[in-house]
Amino acid sequence: MESISGFTGLAVVFLVLGLLWIVLVVVALLQIARSSELSTPMKVLWVVIVFFFPIVGTLAWFVLGRRIGDPFRR
């Protein structure tokens, strides 16, 4: 049995990390869309943030987004 070369192994790691990141972005977008606590303007804002800044936006959603109140909702 041959071992995986360094380059191929690194490519596999990056592929797995990339797929994991895509899954996290999709989960964040689904959570935003299904959130009953957010108004439509806040949902749009979060979707724009996650779409245009996928790394920072997704991390911000999982760390802050679900806890931040909605200023548009009373």
N, CA, C and O atoms as a Tripos MOL2 file, in Angstrom:
@<TRIPOS>MOLECULE
protein
  296   295    74     0     0
PROTEIN
NO_CHARGES

@<TRIPOS>ATOM
      1 N           0.8440   -1.1730    0.0000 N.3       1 MET1
      2 CA          0.0000    0.0000    0.0000 C.3       1 MET1
      3 C           0.8910    1.2390    0.0000 C.2       1 MET1
      4 O           1.7740    1.3720    0.8480 O.2       1 MET1
      5 N           0.6650    2.1300   -0.9330 N.am      2 GLU2
      6 CA          1.4740    3.3460   -1.0180 C.3       2 GLU2
      7 C           0.9160    4.4160   -0.1000 C.2       2 GLU2
      8 O          -0.2940    4.5270    0.0990 O.2       2 GLU2
      9 N           1.8310    5.2020    0.4550 N.am      3 SER3
     10 CA          1.3670    6.3250    1.2700 C.3       3 SER3
     11 C           1.0440    7.4980    0.3600 C.2       3 SER3
     12 O           1.5820    7.6070   -0.7420 O.2       3 SER3
     13 N           0.1800    8.3580    0.8170 N.am      4 ILE4
     14 CA         -0.2060    9.5360    0.0470 C.3       4 ILE4
     15 C           0.9430   10.5290    0.0830 C.2       4 ILE4
     16 O           1.5010   10.8040    1.1460 O.2       4 ILE4
     17 N           1.2960   11.0660   -1.0790 N.am      5 SER5
     18 CA          2.3870   12.0440   -1.1140 C.3       5 SER5
     19 C           1.9680   13.3060   -0.3720 C.2       5 SER5
     20 O           0.7800   13.5440   -0.1540 O.2       5 SER5
     21 N           2.9550   14.1120    0.0150 N.am      6 GLY6
     22 CA          2.6790   15.3300    0.7800 C.3       6 GLY6
     23 C           1.7220   16.2610    0.0710 C.2       6 GLY6
     24 O           0.8090   16.8080    0.6900 O.2       6 GLY6
     25 N           1.9220   16.4480   -1.2360 N.am      7 PHE7
     26 CA          1.0610   17.3670   -1.9850 C.3       7 PHE7
     27 C          -0.3630   16.8420   -2.0690 C.2       7 PHE7
     28 O          -1.3140   17.5980   -1.8720 O.2       7 PHE7
     29 N          -0.5150   15.5750   -2.3540 N.am      8 THR8
     30 CA         -1.8520   14.9900   -2.4620 C.3       8 THR8
     31 C          -2.5590   15.0200   -1.1150 C.2       8 THR8
     32 O          -3.7500   15.3230   -1.0380 O.2       8 THR8
     33 N          -1.8280   14.7080   -0.0650 N.am      9 GLY9
     34 CA         -2.4180   14.7570    1.2730 C.3       9 GLY9
     35 C          -2.8760   16.1520    1.6350 C.2       9 GLY9
     36 O          -3.9450   16.3320    2.2190 O.2       9 GLY9
     37 N          -2.0590   17.1510    1.2860 N.am     10 LEU10
     38 CA         -2.4190   18.5420    1.5590 C.3      10 LEU10
     39 C          -3.6430   18.9580    0.7480 C.2      10 LEU10
     40 O          -4.5080   19.6820    1.2410 O.2      10 LEU10
     41 N          -3.7080   18.4940   -0.5030 N.am     11 ALA11
     42 CA         -4.8620   18.8030   -1.3460 C.3      11 ALA11
     43 C          -6.1360   18.2090   -0.7540 C.2      11 ALA11
     44 O          -7.1890   18.8450   -0.7790 O.2      11 ALA11
     45 N          -6.0440   17.0030   -0.2260 N.am     12 VAL12
     46 CA         -7.2050   16.3580    0.3900 C.3      12 VAL12
     47 C          -7.6470   17.1370    1.6220 C.2      12 VAL12
     48 O          -8.8430   17.3310    1.8410 O.2      12 VAL12
     49 N          -6.6900   17.5810    2.4260 N.am     13 VAL13
     50 CA         -7.0180   18.3610    3.6230 C.3      13 VAL13
     51 C          -7.7340   19.6480    3.2350 C.2      13 VAL13
     52 O          -8.7480   20.0000    3.8370 O.2      13 VAL13
     53 N          -7.2070   20.3580    2.2240 N.am     14 PHE14
     54 CA         -7.8460   21.6020    1.7900 C.3      14 PHE14
     55 C          -9.2220   21.3490    1.1940 C.2      14 PHE14
     56 O         -10.1340   22.1540    1.3810 O.2      14 PHE14
     57 N          -9.3810   20.2490    0.4860 N.am     15 LEU15
     58 CA        -10.6850   19.9010   -0.0750 C.3      15 LEU15
     59 C         -11.7020   19.6540    1.0360 C.2      15 LEU15
     60 O         -12.8290   20.1460    0.9720 O.2      15 LEU15
     61 N         -11.3090   18.9030    2.0380 N.am     16 VAL16
     62 CA        -12.2120   18.6140    3.1570 C.3      16 VAL16
     63 C         -12.5540   19.8990    3.9060 C.2      16 VAL16
     64 O         -13.7150   20.1260    4.2470 O.2      16 VAL16
     65 N         -11.5510   20.7440    4.1670 N.am     17 LEU17
     66 CA        -11.8080   22.0160    4.8530 C.3      17 LEU17
     67 C         -12.7140   22.9240    4.0250 C.2      17 LEU17
     68 O         -13.5860   23.5970    4.5750 O.2      17 LEU17
     69 N         -12.5150   22.9470    2.7130 N.am     18 GLY18
     70 CA        -13.3660   23.7510    1.8410 C.3      18 GLY18
     71 C         -14.8070   23.2730    1.8530 C.2      18 GLY18
     72 O         -15.7360   24.0780    1.9200 O.2      18 GLY18
     73 N         -14.9890   21.9690    1.7890 N.am     19 LEU19
     74 CA        -16.3470   21.4170    1.8340 C.3      19 LEU19
     75 C         -17.0060   21.6840    3.1780 C.2      19 LEU19
     76 O         -18.1960   21.9940    3.2410 O.2      19 LEU19
     77 N         -16.2340   21.5630    4.2550 N.am     20 LEU20
     78 CA        -16.7640   21.8680    5.5820 C.3      20 LEU20
     79 C         -17.1900   23.3290    5.6630 C.2      20 LEU20
     80 O         -18.2310   23.6460    6.2400 O.2      20 LEU20
     81 N         -16.3840   24.2170    5.0860 N.am     21 TRP21
     82 CA        -16.7190   25.6400    5.1200 C.3      21 TRP21
     83 C         -18.0000   25.9200    4.3320 C.2      21 TRP21
     84 O         -18.8320   26.7150    4.7690 O.2      21 TRP21
     85 N         -18.1640   25.2780    3.1820 N.am     22 ILE22
     86 CA        -19.3820   25.4470    2.3860 C.3      22 ILE22
     87 C         -20.5940   24.9870    3.1920 C.2      22 ILE22
     88 O         -21.6340   25.6460    3.1790 O.2      22 ILE22
     89 N         -20.4670   23.8720    3.8860 N.am     23 VAL23
     90 CA        -21.5620   23.3770    4.7230 C.3      23 VAL23
     91 C         -21.8960   24.3920    5.8120 C.2      23 VAL23
     92 O         -23.0710   24.6490    6.0730 O.2      23 VAL23
     93 N         -20.8780   24.9710    6.4500 N.am     24 LEU24
     94 CA        -21.1220   25.9660    7.4980 C.3      24 LEU24
     95 C         -21.8240   27.2070    6.9480 C.2      24 LEU24
     96 O         -22.7100   27.7560    7.6030 O.2      24 LEU24
     97 N         -21.4380   27.6520    5.7530 N.am     25 VAL25
     98 CA        -22.0910   28.8130    5.1400 C.3      25 VAL25
     99 C         -23.5520   28.4900    4.8460 C.2      25 VAL25
    100 O         -24.4300   29.3090    5.1180 O.2      25 VAL25
    101 N         -23.8220   27.3170    4.3000 N.am     26 VAL26
    102 CA        -25.2000   26.9270    3.9930 C.3      26 VAL26
    103 C         -26.0230   26.8210    5.2750 C.2      26 VAL26
    104 O         -27.1700   27.2670    5.3090 O.2      26 VAL26
    105 N         -25.4570   26.2410    6.3210 N.am     27 VAL27
    106 CA        -26.1680   26.1350    7.6030 C.3      27 VAL27
    107 C         -26.4730   27.5230    8.1540 C.2      27 VAL27
    108 O         -27.5770   27.7700    8.6390 O.2      27 VAL27
    109 N         -25.5020   28.4280    8.0840 N.am     28 ALA28
    110 CA        -25.7250   29.7950    8.5710 C.3      28 ALA28
    111 C         -26.8490   30.4670    7.7840 C.2      28 ALA28
    112 O         -27.7230   31.1010    8.3750 O.2      28 ALA28
    113 N         -26.8340   30.3340    6.4600 N.am     29 LEU29
    114 CA        -27.8820   30.9520    5.6420 C.3      29 LEU29
    115 C         -29.2540   30.3540    5.9520 C.2      29 LEU29
    116 O         -30.2470   31.0800    5.9980 O.2      29 LEU29
    117 N         -29.3180   29.0500    6.1610 N.am     30 LEU30
    118 CA        -30.5980   28.4210    6.5090 C.3      30 LEU30
    119 C         -31.0850   28.8810    7.8780 C.2      30 LEU30
    120 O         -32.2780   29.1290    8.0590 O.2      30 LEU30
    121 N         -30.1810   28.9970    8.8370 N.am     31 GLN31
    122 CA        -30.5740   29.4800   10.1620 C.3      31 GLN31
    123 C         -31.0830   30.9120   10.0900 C.2      31 GLN31
    124 O         -32.0590   31.2630   10.7520 O.2      31 GLN31
    125 N         -30.4250   31.7350    9.2890 N.am     32 ILE32
    126 CA        -30.8660   33.1240    9.1300 C.3      32 ILE32
    127 C         -32.2610   33.1510    8.5170 C.2      32 ILE32
    128 O         -33.1430   33.8570    9.0070 O.2      32 ILE32
    129 N         -32.4630   32.3890    7.4510 N.am     33 ALA33
    130 CA        -33.7520   32.3880    6.7590 C.3      33 ALA33
    131 C         -34.8770   31.8760    7.6530 C.2      33 ALA33
    132 O         -36.0040   32.3630    7.5630 O.2      33 ALA33
    133 N         -34.5910   30.9090    8.5040 N.am     34 ARG34
    134 CA        -35.6220   30.3060    9.3500 C.3      34 ARG34
    135 C         -35.8210   31.0130   10.6820 C.2      34 ARG34
    136 O         -36.7350   30.6680   11.4300 O.2      34 ARG34
    137 N         -34.9900   31.9870   10.9880 N.am     35 SER35
    138 CA        -35.0660   32.6540   12.2850 C.3      35 SER35
    139 C         -36.3520   33.4620   12.3960 C.2      35 SER35
    140 O         -36.6100   34.3520   11.5860 O.2      35 SER35
    141 N         -37.1460   33.1450   13.3970 N.am     36 SER36
    142 CA        -38.3830   33.8950   13.6220 C.3      36 SER36
    143 C         -38.1310   35.1230   14.4900 C.2      36 SER36
    144 O         -39.0040   35.9800   14.6280 O.2      36 SER36
    145 N         -36.9400   35.2100   15.0720 N.am     37 GLU37
    146 CA        -36.6100   36.3410   15.9360 C.3      37 GLU37
    147 C         -36.0700   37.5360   15.1580 C.2      37 GLU37
    148 O         -35.9640   38.6300   15.7130 O.2      37 GLU37
    149 N         -35.7270   37.3480   13.8830 N.am     38 LEU38
    150 CA        -35.1770   38.4320   13.0740 C.3      38 LEU38
    151 C         -36.2310   38.9800   12.1280 C.2      38 LEU38
    152 O         -37.0180   38.2300   11.5500 O.2      38 LEU38
    153 N         -36.2360   40.2940   11.9790 N.am     39 SER39
    154 CA        -37.1240   40.9220   11.0020 C.3      39 SER39
    155 C         -36.5300   40.7220    9.6060 C.2      39 SER39
    156 O         -35.3760   40.3160    9.4650 O.2      39 SER39
    157 N         -37.3170   41.0080    8.5930 N.am     40 THR40
    158 CA        -36.8480   40.8590    7.2210 C.3      40 THR40
    159 C         -35.6200   41.7170    6.9290 C.2      40 THR40
    160 O         -34.6790   41.2150    6.3130 O.2      40 THR40
    161 N         -35.5810   42.9990    7.3430 N.am     41 PRO41
    162 CA        -34.3580   43.7810    7.0790 C.3      41 PRO41
    163 C         -33.1040   43.1850    7.7310 C.2      41 PRO41
    164 O         -32.0270   43.2230    7.1370 O.2      41 PRO41
    165 N         -33.2310   42.6400    8.9330 N.am     42 MET42
    166 CA        -32.0730   42.0320    9.5890 C.3      42 MET42
    167 C         -31.6560   40.7400    8.8900 C.2      42 MET42
    168 O         -30.4650   40.4480    8.7820 O.2      42 MET42
    169 N         -32.6290   39.9690    8.4190 N.am     43 LYS43
    170 CA        -32.2980   38.7530    7.6710 C.3      43 LYS43
    171 C         -31.5340   39.1070    6.4040 C.2      43 LYS43
    172 O         -30.5310   38.4750    6.0750 O.2      43 LYS43
    173 N         -32.0190   40.1290    5.6930 N.am     44 VAL44
    174 CA        -31.3430   40.5580    4.4640 C.3      44 VAL44
    175 C         -29.9250   41.0200    4.7770 C.2      44 VAL44
    176 O         -28.9850   40.6820    4.0580 O.2      44 VAL44
    177 N         -29.7710   41.7890    5.8450 N.am     45 LEU45
    178 CA        -28.4470   42.2720    6.2350 C.3      45 LEU45
    179 C         -27.5050   41.1050    6.5410 C.2      45 LEU45
    180 O         -26.3620   41.0990    6.0860 O.2      45 LEU45
    181 N         -27.9720   40.1290    7.3000 N.am     46 TRP46
    182 CA        -27.1300   38.9800    7.6240 C.3      46 TRP46
    183 C         -26.7820   38.1640    6.3830 C.2      46 TRP46
    184 O         -25.6470   37.7070    6.2430 O.2      46 TRP46
    185 N         -27.7370   37.9780    5.4880 N.am     47 VAL47
    186 CA        -27.4600   37.2250    4.2570 C.3      47 VAL47
    187 C         -26.4060   37.9520    3.4280 C.2      47 VAL47
    188 O         -25.4970   37.3190    2.8910 O.2      47 VAL47
    189 N         -26.5190   39.2740    3.3200 N.am     48 VAL48
    190 CA        -25.5310   40.0570    2.5690 C.3      48 VAL48
    191 C         -24.1510   39.9240    3.2120 C.2      48 VAL48
    192 O         -23.1520   39.7450    2.5160 O.2      48 VAL48
    193 N         -24.1000   40.0130    4.5370 N.am     49 ILE49
    194 CA        -22.8180   39.8880    5.2400 C.3      49 ILE49
    195 C         -22.1970   38.5150    5.0000 C.2      49 ILE49
    196 O         -21.0080   38.4150    4.6970 O.2      49 ILE49
    197 N         -22.9920   37.4620    5.1330 N.am     50 VAL50
    198 CA        -22.4700   36.1050    4.9390 C.3      50 VAL50
    199 C         -22.0850   35.8780    3.4800 C.2      50 VAL50
    200 O         -21.0940   35.2020    3.2060 O.2      50 VAL50
    201 N         -22.8500   36.4310    2.5400 N.am     51 PHE51
    202 CA        -22.5720   36.2190    1.1230 C.3      51 PHE51
    203 C         -21.3110   36.9530    0.6720 C.2      51 PHE51
    204 O         -20.4770   36.3740   -0.0240 O.2      51 PHE51
    205 N         -21.1620   38.2210    1.0580 N.am     52 PHE52
    206 CA        -20.0290   39.0130    0.5910 C.3      52 PHE52
    207 C         -18.7680   38.8320    1.4300 C.2      52 PHE52
    208 O         -17.6640   39.0770    0.9440 O.2      52 PHE52
    209 N         -18.9160   38.4120    2.6690 N.am     53 PHE53
    210 CA        -17.7710   38.1560    3.5480 C.3      53 PHE53
    211 C         -17.9430   36.7650    4.1580 C.2      53 PHE53
    212 O         -18.2210   36.6480    5.3520 O.2      53 PHE53
    213 N         -17.7810   35.7110    3.3560 N.am     54 PRO54
    214 CA        -18.1510   34.3720    3.8170 C.3      54 PRO54
    215 C         -17.4230   33.9140    5.0790 C.2      54 PRO54
    216 O         -18.0320   33.2700    5.9340 O.2      54 PRO54
    217 N         -16.1610   34.2220    5.2130 N.am     55 ILE55
    218 CA        -15.4310   33.7520    6.3940 C.3      55 ILE55
    219 C         -15.8430   34.5460    7.6190 C.2      55 ILE55
    220 O         -16.2830   33.9810    8.6210 O.2      55 ILE55
    221 N         -15.6990   35.8590    7.5330 N.am     56 VAL56
    222 CA        -16.0290   36.7250    8.6710 C.3      56 VAL56
    223 C         -17.5320   36.6950    8.9510 C.2      56 VAL56
    224 O         -17.9430   36.6370   10.1100 O.2      56 VAL56
    225 N         -18.3460   36.7340    7.9100 N.am     57 GLY57
    226 CA        -19.7920   36.7520    8.0880 C.3      57 GLY57
    227 C         -20.3320   35.4960    8.7430 C.2      57 GLY57
    228 O         -21.1840   35.5640    9.6290 O.2      57 GLY57
    229 N         -19.8350   34.3480    8.3040 N.am     58 THR58
    230 CA        -20.2890   33.0900    8.8930 C.3      58 THR58
    231 C         -19.8520   32.9770   10.3490 C.2      58 THR58
    232 O         -20.6350   32.5810   11.2120 O.2      58 THR58
    233 N         -18.5960   33.3270   10.6110 N.am     59 LEU59
    234 CA        -18.1290   33.3070   12.0000 C.3      59 LEU59
    235 C         -18.9290   34.2790   12.8570 C.2      59 LEU59
    236 O         -19.2970   33.9550   13.9860 O.2      59 LEU59
    237 N         -19.2010   35.4760   12.3240 N.am     60 ALA60
    238 CA        -19.9760   36.4660   13.0750 C.3      60 ALA60
    239 C         -21.3760   35.9410   13.3730 C.2      60 ALA60
    240 O         -21.8870   36.1480   14.4740 O.2      60 ALA60
    241 N         -22.0030   35.2650   12.4150 N.am     61 TRP61
    242 CA        -23.3370   34.7280   12.6540 C.3      61 TRP61
    243 C         -23.3180   33.6980   13.7840 C.2      61 TRP61
    244 O         -24.1470   33.7580   14.6920 O.2      61 TRP61
    245 N         -22.3730   32.7510   13.7290 N.am     62 PHE62
    246 CA        -22.3410   31.7030   14.7460 C.3      62 PHE62
    247 C         -21.9310   32.2360   16.1160 C.2      62 PHE62
    248 O         -22.3580   31.6990   17.1380 O.2      62 PHE62
    249 N         -21.1070   33.2860   16.1510 N.am     63 VAL63
    250 CA        -20.6530   33.8260   17.4330 C.3      63 VAL63
    251 C         -21.6190   34.8740   17.9720 C.2      63 VAL63
    252 O         -21.9480   34.8610   19.1580 O.2      63 VAL63
    253 N         -22.0780   35.7850   17.1070 N.am     64 LEU64
    254 CA        -22.8720   36.9310   17.5580 C.3      64 LEU64
    255 C         -24.3170   36.9280   17.0870 C.2      64 LEU64
    256 O         -25.2170   37.3080   17.8370 O.2      64 LEU64
    257 N         -24.5400   36.5130   15.8830 N.am     65 GLY65
    258 CA        -25.8240   36.6990   15.2190 C.3      65 GLY65
    259 C         -27.0250   36.1590   15.9330 C.2      65 GLY65
    260 O         -28.0740   36.8020   15.9710 O.2      65 GLY65
    261 N         -26.8880   35.0000   16.4950 N.am     66 ARG66
    262 CA        -28.0440   34.3880   17.1550 C.3      66 ARG66
    263 C         -28.3240   35.0170   18.5080 C.2      66 ARG66
    264 O         -29.3780   34.7780   19.0980 O.2      66 ARG66
    265 N         -27.3820   35.8270   19.0100 N.am     67 ARG67
    266 CA        -27.5560   36.4390   20.3330 C.3      67 ARG67
    267 C         -27.9080   37.9180   20.2660 C.2      67 ARG67
    268 O         -28.4360   38.4770   21.2270 O.2      67 ARG67
    269 N         -27.6200   38.5500   19.1400 N.am     68 ILE68
    270 CA        -27.8590   39.9920   19.0300 C.3      68 ILE68
    271 C         -29.3490   40.2480   18.8500 C.2      68 ILE68
    272 O         -30.0150   39.5480   18.0880 O.2      68 ILE68
    273 N         -29.8640   41.2350   19.5390 N.am     69 GLY69
    274 CA        -31.2630   41.6190   19.3800 C.3      69 GLY69
    275 C         -31.4910   42.2860   18.0320 C.2      69 GLY69
    276 O         -30.5390   42.6730   17.3530 O.2      69 GLY69
    277 N         -32.7190   42.4160   17.6590 N.am     70 ASP70
    278 CA        -33.0890   43.0070   16.3780 C.3      70 ASP70
    279 C         -33.6050   44.4180   16.6010 C.2      70 ASP70
    280 O         -34.6740   44.5840   17.1880 O.2      70 ASP70
    281 N         -32.8810   45.4470   16.1520 N.am     71 PRO71
    282 CA        -33.3350   46.8210   16.3740 C.3      71 PRO71
    283 C         -34.5740   47.1870   15.5580 C.2      71 PRO71
    284 O         -35.2420   48.1740   15.8700 O.2      71 PRO71
    285 N         -34.8970   46.4050   14.5110 N.am     72 PHE72
    286 CA        -36.0590   46.7000   13.6790 C.3      72 PHE72
    287 C         -37.3470   46.1270   14.2670 C.2      72 PHE72
    288 O         -38.4440   46.5040   13.8540 O.2      72 PHE72
    289 N         -37.2150   45.2330   15.2130 N.am     73 ARG73
    290 CA        -38.3820   44.5740   15.7970 C.3      73 ARG73
    291 C         -38.6550   45.1500   17.1770 C.2      73 ARG73
    292 O         -37.7330   45.3500   17.9690 O.2      73 ARG73
    293 N         -39.8940   45.4090   17.4540 N.am     74 ARG74
    294 CA        -40.2670   45.9690   18.7650 C.3      74 ARG74
    295 C         -41.1200   44.9970   19.5230 C.2      74 ARG74
    296 O         -41.5350   45.2840   20.6460 O.2      74 ARG74
@<TRIPOS>BOND
     1     1     2 1
     2     2     3 1
     3     3     4 2
     4     3     5 am
     5     5     6 1
     6     6     7 1
     7     7     8 2
     8     7     9 am
     9     9    10 1
    10    10    11 1
    11    11    12 2
    12    11    13 am
    13    13    14 1
    14    14    15 1
    15    15    16 2
    16    15    17 am
    17    17    18 1
    18    18    19 1
    19    19    20 2
    20    19    21 am
    21    21    22 1
    22    22    23 1
    23    23    24 2
    24    23    25 am
    25    25    26 1
    26    26    27 1
    27    27    28 2
    28    27    29 am
    29    29    30 1
    30    30    31 1
    31    31    32 2
    32    31    33 am
    33    33    34 1
    34    34    35 1
    35    35    36 2
    36    35    37 am
    37    37    38 1
    38    38    39 1
    39    39    40 2
    40    39    41 am
    41    41    42 1
    42    42    43 1
    43    43    44 2
    44    43    45 am
    45    45    46 1
    46    46    47 1
    47    47    48 2
    48    47    49 am
    49    49    50 1
    50    50    51 1
    51    51    52 2
    52    51    53 am
    53    53    54 1
    54    54    55 1
    55    55    56 2
    56    55    57 am
    57    57    58 1
    58    58    59 1
    59    59    60 2
    60    59    61 am
    61    61    62 1
    62    62    63 1
    63    63    64 2
    64    63    65 am
    65    65    66 1
    66    66    67 1
    67    67    68 2
    68    67    69 am
    69    69    70 1
    70    70    71 1
    71    71    72 2
    72    71    73 am
    73    73    74 1
    74    74    75 1
    75    75    76 2
    76    75    77 am
    77    77    78 1
    78    78    79 1
    79    79    80 2
    80    79    81 am
    81    81    82 1
    82    82    83 1
    83    83    84 2
    84    83    85 am
    85    85    86 1
    86    86    87 1
    87    87    88 2
    88    87    89 am
    89    89    90 1
    90    90    91 1
    91    91    92 2
    92    91    93 am
    93    93    94 1
    94    94    95 1
    95    95    96 2
    96    95    97 am
    97    97    98 1
    98    98    99 1
    99    99   100 2
   100    99   101 am
   101   101   102 1
   102   102   103 1
   103   103   104 2
   104   103   105 am
   105   105   106 1
   106   106   107 1
   107   107   108 2
   108   107   109 am
   109   109   110 1
   110   110   111 1
   111   111   112 2
   112   111   113 am
   113   113   114 1
   114   114   115 1
   115   115   116 2
   116   115   117 am
   117   117   118 1
   118   118   119 1
   119   119   120 2
   120   119   121 am
   121   121   122 1
   122   122   123 1
   123   123   124 2
   124   123   125 am
   125   125   126 1
   126   126   127 1
   127   127   128 2
   128   127   129 am
   129   129   130 1
   130   130   131 1
   131   131   132 2
   132   131   133 am
   133   133   134 1
   134   134   135 1
   135   135   136 2
   136   135   137 am
   137   137   138 1
   138   138   139 1
   139   139   140 2
   140   139   141 am
   141   141   142 1
   142   142   143 1
   143   143   144 2
   144   143   145 am
   145   145   146 1
   146   146   147 1
   147   147   148 2
   148   147   149 am
   149   149   150 1
   150   150   151 1
   151   151   152 2
   152   151   153 am
   153   153   154 1
   154   154   155 1
   155   155   156 2
   156   155   157 am
   157   157   158 1
   158   158   159 1
   159   159   160 2
   160   159   161 am
   161   161   162 1
   162   162   163 1
   163   163   164 2
   164   163   165 am
   165   165   166 1
   166   166   167 1
   167   167   168 2
   168   167   169 am
   169   169   170 1
   170   170   171 1
   171   171   172 2
   172   171   173 am
   173   173   174 1
   174   174   175 1
   175   175   176 2
   176   175   177 am
   177   177   178 1
   178   178   179 1
   179   179   180 2
   180   179   181 am
   181   181   182 1
   182   182   183 1
   183   183   184 2
   184   183   185 am
   185   185   186 1
   186   186   187 1
   187   187   188 2
   188   187   189 am
   189   189   190 1
   190   190   191 1
   191   191   192 2
   192   191   193 am
   193   193   194 1
   194   194   195 1
   195   195   196 2
   196   195   197 am
   197   197   198 1
   198   198   199 1
   199   199   200 2
   200   199   201 am
   201   201   202 1
   202   202   203 1
   203   203   204 2
   204   203   205 am
   205   205   206 1
   206   206   207 1
   207   207   208 2
   208   207   209 am
   209   209   210 1
   210   210   211 1
   211   211   212 2
   212   211   213 am
   213   213   214 1
   214   214   215 1
   215   215   216 2
   216   215   217 am
   217   217   218 1
   218   218   219 1
   219   219   220 2
   220   219   221 am
   221   221   222 1
   222   222   223 1
   223   223   224 2
   224   223   225 am
   225   225   226 1
   226   226   227 1
   227   227   228 2
   228   227   229 am
   229   229   230 1
   230   230   231 1
   231   231   232 2
   232   231   233 am
   233   233   234 1
   234   234   235 1
   235   235   236 2
   236   235   237 am
   237   237   238 1
   238   238   239 1
   239   239   240 2
   240   239   241 am
   241   241   242 1
   242   242   243 1
   243   243   244 2
   244   243   245 am
   245   245   246 1
   246   246   247 1
   247   247   248 2
   248   247   249 am
   249   249   250 1
   250   250   251 1
   251   251   252 2
   252   251   253 am
   253   253   254 1
   254   254   255 1
   255   255   256 2
   256   255   257 am
   257   257   258 1
   258   258   259 1
   259   259   260 2
   260   259   261 am
   261   261   262 1
   262   262   263 1
   263   263   264 2
   264   263   265 am
   265   265   266 1
   266   266   267 1
   267   267   268 2
   268   267   269 am
   269   269   270 1
   270   270   271 1
   271   271   272 2
   272   271   273 am
   273   273   274 1
   274   274   275 1
   275   275   276 2
   276   275   277 am
   277   277   278 1
   278   278   279 1
   279   279   280 2
   280   279   281 am
   281   281   282 1
   282   282   283 1
   283   283   284 2
   284   283   285 am
   285   285   286 1
   286   286   287 1
   287   287   288 2
   288   287   289 am
   289   289   290 1
   290   290   291 1
   291   291   292 2
   292   291   293 am
   293   293   294 1
   294   294   295 1
   295   295   296 2
@<TRIPOS>SUBSTRUCTURE
     1 MET1         2 RESIDUE 1 A MET
     2 GLU2         6 RESIDUE 1 A GLU
     3 SER3        10 RESIDUE 1 A SER
     4 ILE4        14 RESIDUE 1 A ILE
     5 SER5        18 RESIDUE 1 A SER
     6 GLY6        22 RESIDUE 1 A GLY
     7 PHE7        26 RESIDUE 1 A PHE
     8 THR8        30 RESIDUE 1 A THR
     9 GLY9        34 RESIDUE 1 A GLY
    10 LEU10       38 RESIDUE 1 A LEU
    11 ALA11       42 RESIDUE 1 A ALA
    12 VAL12       46 RESIDUE 1 A VAL
    13 VAL13       50 RESIDUE 1 A VAL
    14 PHE14       54 RESIDUE 1 A PHE
    15 LEU15       58 RESIDUE 1 A LEU
    16 VAL16       62 RESIDUE 1 A VAL
    17 LEU17       66 RESIDUE 1 A LEU
    18 GLY18       70 RESIDUE 1 A GLY
    19 LEU19       74 RESIDUE 1 A LEU
    20 LEU20       78 RESIDUE 1 A LEU
    21 TRP21       82 RESIDUE 1 A TRP
    22 ILE22       86 RESIDUE 1 A ILE
    23 VAL23       90 RESIDUE 1 A VAL
    24 LEU24       94 RESIDUE 1 A LEU
    25 VAL25       98 RESIDUE 1 A VAL
    26 VAL26      102 RESIDUE 1 A VAL
    27 VAL27      106 RESIDUE 1 A VAL
    28 ALA28      110 RESIDUE 1 A ALA
    29 LEU29      114 RESIDUE 1 A LEU
    30 LEU30      118 RESIDUE 1 A LEU
    31 GLN31      122 RESIDUE 1 A GLN
    32 ILE32      126 RESIDUE 1 A ILE
    33 ALA33      130 RESIDUE 1 A ALA
    34 ARG34      134 RESIDUE 1 A ARG
    35 SER35      138 RESIDUE 1 A SER
    36 SER36      142 RESIDUE 1 A SER
    37 GLU37      146 RESIDUE 1 A GLU
    38 LEU38      150 RESIDUE 1 A LEU
    39 SER39      154 RESIDUE 1 A SER
    40 THR40      158 RESIDUE 1 A THR
    41 PRO41      162 RESIDUE 1 A PRO
    42 MET42      166 RESIDUE 1 A MET
    43 LYS43      170 RESIDUE 1 A LYS
    44 VAL44      174 RESIDUE 1 A VAL
    45 LEU45      178 RESIDUE 1 A LEU
    46 TRP46      182 RESIDUE 1 A TRP
    47 VAL47      186 RESIDUE 1 A VAL
    48 VAL48      190 RESIDUE 1 A VAL
    49 ILE49      194 RESIDUE 1 A ILE
    50 VAL50      198 RESIDUE 1 A VAL
    51 PHE51      202 RESIDUE 1 A PHE
    52 PHE52      206 RESIDUE 1 A PHE
    53 PHE53      210 RESIDUE 1 A PHE
    54 PRO54      214 RESIDUE 1 A PRO
    55 ILE55      218 RESIDUE 1 A ILE
    56 VAL56      222 RESIDUE 1 A VAL
    57 GLY57      226 RESIDUE 1 A GLY
    58 THR58      230 RESIDUE 1 A THR
    59 LEU59      234 RESIDUE 1 A LEU
    60 ALA60      238 RESIDUE 1 A ALA
    61 TRP61      242 RESIDUE 1 A TRP
    62 PHE62      246 RESIDUE 1 A PHE
    63 VAL63      250 RESIDUE 1 A VAL
    64 LEU64      254 RESIDUE 1 A LEU
    65 GLY65      258 RESIDUE 1 A GLY
    66 ARG66      262 RESIDUE 1 A ARG
    67 ARG67      266 RESIDUE 1 A ARG
    68 ILE68      270 RESIDUE 1 A ILE
    69 GLY69      274 RESIDUE 1 A GLY
    70 ASP70      278 RESIDUE 1 A ASP
    71 PRO71      282 RESIDUE 1 A PRO
    72 PHE72      286 RESIDUE 1 A PHE
    73 ARG73      290 RESIDUE 1 A ARG
    74 ARG74      294 RESIDUE 1 A ARG
